[in-house]
Amino acid sequence: MNTPIGLTVGPVLYHWPRDTLTSFYARMADGPAQRIVLGESVCSRRRELKLDDWLGLARELSQSGKQVVLATQALVESEADLRLMRRQAEQGEFLVEAGDASALHMLEGREFLLSPHINIYSRQSLQFHADLGASGWSAPVELSLASVARINAAQNPVLDPQGRAVQTEVFGFGRLPLAFSARCFTARHHHLSKDECEFRCLGDADGLLVQSTDAEDFLVLNGIQTQSAALQCLLGEGAALRSAGVSRLRLSPCSQSFDEVLALFDACLNHGADAAASLAALQALPLPGRLANGYAHGQAGMKWQAEPEMQA
């Protein structure tokens, strides 16, 4: 039997209302994902939930048997951001996922995880972070599975100071987080300043779509974050994932049908469901964009290549 691939629900990257967030995580408590990453990782102005709220939610999810991880921001811009990060690092109840290099100093000596925003492109770099205390890494989204395998080989993994293998996670579903900027693109789109943005991103449950001059979906604006318009999808890549030493797959929440997405990935990767049928069911869902997997195959990220497990 194939080794199970753990499922991680990544942090909600969009600005959802408080009730929407709490309802979403109530459903995730009953879902098949073993790990759930909580917290605001994009914009410090988004305050629907504060740290104490996130910690309370984390305790509830833990009581439901979930491993909860707290996400730090990917772009730290102020002393207030650093104070929040310090509180996250010192709370002691839950693992913290470093979203920015500035978190590493606060987390050094503690066990922590590395987000996809930490630029790790070599085995030496991963070993450096493991020596600081990282027990797992989520590979940068643009890395191919072949590159991931070279950095942390299944048969020769990087070890942490306790001699444990560093666990590899890859971004398996959702709009790819590509870049961050000190400027808020959503506010600029609405002719507003960043500090007086009126929280317009509350109206974009899956970000604000940008099209090319040829009217093709190209990018998505999500406040200070730029995302791909297409959704990364590694459904049906079980054999390639296991061969690359991947033990976890990160699924990034979207506003519609995410419960069904999560169930399809679990059924296909861990319970023997047919890959082609699972993909067909996924594509029939009202998702916010088309599917892509180019980066995983060393191609342009927006491309789609049929997975080997679904080819005739």
Secondary structure, DSSP 8 states (H G I E B T S, - for coil): -----EEEE----S---HHHHHHHHHHHTTSS-SEEEES--S-TT--SS-HHHHHHHHHHHHHTT-EEEEE--SS--SHHHHHHHHHHHH--SSEEEE-STHHHHHHTTS-EEE-TTS---SHHHHHHHHHHTEEEEE--TT--HHHHHHHS-SSS--B-TTS-B-EEEEEEEEEEEEEE-SS-HHHHHTT--GGG-TTGGGG-TT-EEEE-TTS-EEEEEETTEEEEEEEEE-TT-HHHHHHTTEEEEEE---SSSHHHHHHHHHHHHHS---HHHHHHHHHTS--SS-EE-TGGGTS-TT-----GGG--
